């Protein structure tokens, strides 16, 4: 969990779309050489996901799927897990642009990265859902049915949300350390940080989580957020 919260939580969740904050490193000295020079300062940038490219894929049968991409007045969440009623599986996709103002320079060295999402719902409410987060790359960023499959769209790196999503997480933020994923995205010079959020591998668990991706007035407080600290 990062030592900082969402910028603006103490200010009524007032955040601009992409926030870049330069901060000095305190109390650190350079390593080697004995010159006593200060370590390089770090930059913290916060990037919201792109609601026009976020979405999910529902596998309705072995050979068919339903793709929902782009938030709309009737679609304000992305889903991950197995619907406990229909028993179809959803995998969510989030897209964070890394290039342009407020992004991450191509020559930056990554210190840390955290992905933060707001959990709107969990069905059944007393369920528990283990979550796997894959770094993926789909360009152009249009979802295809094959993006659901970890063989056809293999992960470039992966991490787990621990502990699993549970009732206590509903109505709160969940933060996951994605530093290793961001380092790999930077190494590959990916233009976007794209993740696939899915039920962790293992025995099937009939539980479904809804991740807030609103385009409404409170997007600045609840949108999926990537916080990257780099040199």
C-alpha positions as CSV (number, residue, x, y, z in Angstrom):
1,X,0.0,0.0,0.0
2,X,1.5,3.4,-0.9
3,X,2.3,5.8,1.9
4,X,0.2,8.4,0.1
5,X,-3.5,8.3,-0.6
6,X,-5.3,9.6,-3.6
7,X,-4.3,13.2,-4.1
8,X,-7.2,15.3,-3.0
9,X,-9.0,12.8,-0.7
10,X,-8.7,15.4,2.1
11,X,-9.9,18.1,-0.2
12,X,-13.2,16.7,-1.2
13,X,-11.7,14.4,-3.8
14,X,-10.8,17.4,-6.0
15,X,-8.2,16.1,-8.5
16,X,-7.4,17.1,-12.0
17,X,-7.4,14.5,-14.8
18,X,-3.6,13.9,-14.7
19,X,-1.6,15.2,-11.8
20,X,2.2,15.5,-11.8
21,X,3.9,16.3,-8.5
22,X,7.6,16.7,-8.2
23,X,9.0,15.9,-4.8
24,X,12.5,15.9,-3.3
25,X,14.0,12.8,-1.7
26,X,14.9,13.5,1.9
27,X,17.7,12.1,3.9
28,X,19.3,10.0,1.1
29,X,22.8,10.2,-0.2
30,X,24.4,8.8,-3.3
31,X,25.8,5.3,-3.3
32,X,29.4,4.5,-4.2
33,X,32.3,6.9,-4.7
34,X,31.9,8.5,-1.3
35,X,31.0,11.9,-2.9
36,X,28.1,12.4,-0.6
37,X,25.9,13.7,-3.4
38,X,22.2,13.6,-3.0
39,X,20.1,10.9,-4.7
40,X,18.1,12.0,-7.7
41,X,14.8,13.6,-6.9
42,X,11.7,11.6,-7.7
43,X,8.6,12.6,-9.6
44,X,5.1,11.3,-8.8
45,X,2.5,11.2,-11.6
46,X,-1.1,10.1,-11.3
47,X,-2.9,8.9,-14.4
48,X,-6.6,8.1,-14.7
49,X,-7.7,5.3,-16.9
50,X,-9.2,6.1,-20.3
51,X,-13.0,5.5,-20.0
52,X,-13.3,5.4,-23.7
53,X,-11.0,2.4,-23.9
54,X,-11.8,0.6,-20.6
55,X,-14.1,-2.3,-20.8
56,X,-14.7,-6.0,-20.1
57,X,-15.1,-9.3,-22.0
58,X,-17.7,-11.8,-21.0
59,X,-17.1,-15.4,-22.2
60,X,-20.7,-16.6,-22.8
61,X,-19.6,-20.0,-24.1
62,X,-16.5,-21.8,-25.2
63,X,-16.6,-20.2,-28.6
64,X,-18.5,-16.9,-28.0
65,X,-18.1,-13.7,-26.0
66,X,-19.5,-10.3,-25.5
67,X,-17.2,-7.3,-25.6
68,X,-18.1,-4.1,-23.8
69,X,-15.7,-1.3,-24.4
70,X,-16.1,2.4,-23.5
71,X,-18.1,3.8,-20.6
72,X,-21.5,5.2,-21.4
73,X,-24.6,6.5,-19.5
74,X,-25.7,2.9,-19.0
75,X,-22.2,1.4,-18.4
76,X,-20.2,2.8,-15.5
77,X,-18.3,-0.2,-14.3
78,X,-16.1,-2.9,-15.5
79,X,-16.6,-6.5,-14.3
80,X,-14.2,-9.3,-13.3
81,X,-15.0,-12.8,-12.0
82,X,-17.7,-15.3,-12.6
83,X,-21.4,-14.3,-12.6
84,X,-22.9,-16.4,-9.8
85,X,-26.2,-16.6,-11.6
86,X,-25.3,-17.0,-15.3
87,X,-21.9,-18.7,-14.5
88,X,-20.3,-16.7,-17.3
89,X,-16.8,-15.3,-16.8
90,X,-15.9,-11.6,-17.1
91,X,-12.4,-10.1,-17.4
92,X,-11.9,-6.4,-17.1
93,X,-9.5,-4.2,-19.0
94,X,-8.1,-0.8,-18.0
95,X,-6.0,1.5,-20.2
96,X,-3.7,4.2,-18.8
97,X,-1.9,6.4,-21.3
98,X,1.8,6.8,-20.6
99,X,2.8,9.3,-23.3
100,X,2.2,13.0,-23.4
101,X,1.9,15.6,-20.7
102,X,1.6,14.0,-17.2
103,X,2.8,10.6,-18.5
104,X,6.0,8.8,-17.8
105,X,9.1,9.7,-19.9
106,X,10.6,6.9,-22.0
107,X,13.9,7.2,-20.2
108,X,12.4,7.3,-16.7
109,X,13.5,4.8,-14.0
110,X,10.6,3.4,-12.1
111,X,10.7,3.5,-8.3
112,X,7.1,2.3,-7.6
113,X,3.7,2.0,-9.2
114,X,0.3,1.4,-7.6
115,X,-3.1,0.7,-9.2
116,X,-6.1,1.9,-7.2
117,X,-9.7,1.0,-7.9
118,X,-13.0,1.6,-6.2
119,X,-15.1,-1.5,-5.6
120,X,-18.8,-0.8,-6.3
121,X,-20.2,-4.3,-5.7
122,X,-19.4,-7.9,-5.0
123,X,-21.9,-10.7,-5.8
124,X,-22.6,-12.7,-3.8
125,X,-22.0,-10.1,-1.1
126,X,-20.5,-12.7,1.3
127,X,-18.3,-14.0,-1.5
128,X,-14.5,-13.8,-1.7
129,X,-12.7,-13.3,-5.1
130,X,-9.0,-13.9,-5.7
131,X,-7.8,-11.5,-8.4
132,X,-5.0,-11.7,-10.9
133,X,-3.7,-8.5,-12.6
134,X,-2.0,-9.1,-16.0
135,X,0.0,-6.5,-17.9
136,X,-1.1,-6.9,-21.5
137,X,-0.6,-4.9,-24.7
138,X,-3.2,-4.6,-27.4
139,X,-2.6,-2.0,-30.1
140,X,-4.6,-0.3,-31.4
141,X,-6.3,-0.4,-28.1
142,X,-9.5,-2.1,-29.3
143,X,-10.6,-5.1,-27.4
144,X,-10.9,-8.4,-29.3
145,X,-12.3,-11.7,-28.1
146,X,-8.8,-13.2,-28.1
147,X,-7.8,-10.7,-25.4
148,X,-9.8,-12.7,-22.9
149,X,-7.5,-15.7,-23.4
150,X,-4.1,-15.8,-21.6
151,X,-2.7,-18.0,-24.3
152,X,-3.8,-15.9,-27.2
153,X,-3.0,-12.7,-25.4
154,X,-0.3,-13.8,-23.0
155,X,0.6,-11.6,-20.0
156,X,3.8,-9.6,-20.1
157,X,3.9,-9.6,-16.3
158,X,1.4,-10.4,-13.6
159,X,0.6,-9.8,-9.9
160,X,-2.1,-10.7,-7.4
161,X,-4.4,-8.6,-5.3
162,X,-3.9,-9.9,-1.7
163,X,-6.0,-10.6,0.2
164,X,-8.9,-11.6,-2.2
165,X,-11.7,-9.0,-2.7
166,X,-14.3,-9.5,0.0
167,X,-17.4,-7.8,1.5
168,X,-15.3,-5.4,3.5
169,X,-13.8,-3.9,0.2
170,X,-17.2,-2.9,-1.2
171,X,-17.5,0.9,-1.1
172,X,-13.7,1.4,-0.6
173,X,-10.5,1.7,-2.6
174,X,-8.3,-1.3,-3.2
175,X,-4.7,-0.6,-3.9
176,X,-2.3,-3.1,-5.6
177,X,1.4,-2.8,-6.0
178,X,2.1,-3.0,-9.8
179,X,5.7,-1.9,-9.7
180,X,7.0,-5.0,-11.5
181,X,4.3,-4.5,-14.2
182,X,5.2,-0.9,-14.7
183,X,8.9,-1.7,-14.9
184,X,8.2,-4.2,-17.7
185,X,5.9,-1.7,-19.5
186,X,8.7,0.8,-19.4
187,X,11.3,-1.7,-20.5
188,X,9.1,-2.6,-23.5
189,X,8.5,1.1,-24.3
190,X,4.7,0.5,-24.2
191,X,2.6,3.6,-25.0
192,X,-0.1,2.6,-22.6
193,X,-0.2,0.7,-19.3
194,X,-2.9,-1.9,-20.0
195,X,-4.1,-4.4,-17.5
196,X,-6.4,-7.4,-17.6
197,X,-8.1,-8.0,-14.3
198,X,-9.5,-11.5,-13.8
199,X,-10.3,-14.2,-11.3
200,X,-7.1,-15.8,-10.2
201,X,-6.3,-19.2,-11.7
202,X,-7.4,-22.3,-9.8
203,X,-10.8,-23.8,-8.9
204,X,-13.7,-21.7,-10.3
205,X,-15.3,-19.4,-7.8
206,X,-18.7,-18.0,-8.6
207,X,-18.1,-14.4,-7.5
208,X,-18.3,-11.2,-9.5
209,X,-16.8,-7.8,-8.7
210,X,-17.8,-4.4,-10.2
211,X,-15.0,-1.8,-10.5
212,X,-16.1,1.8,-10.6
213,X,-15.3,3.6,-13.9
214,X,-17.9,6.4,-13.8
215,X,-17.9,9.2,-16.2
216,X,-20.0,11.3,-13.9
217,X,-19.2,14.2,-11.7
218,X,-17.4,12.0,-9.1
219,X,-15.0,10.5,-11.6
220,X,-12.2,12.5,-10.1
221,X,-12.8,10.6,-6.8
222,X,-13.6,7.1,-8.1
223,X,-11.9,6.5,-11.4
224,X,-9.2,3.8,-11.7
225,X,-5.9,5.5,-10.9
226,X,-2.3,4.6,-11.6
227,X,0.3,6.3,-9.4
228,X,3.9,6.1,-10.7
229,X,6.9,7.3,-8.9
230,X,10.0,7.6,-11.1
231,X,13.5,9.2,-11.3
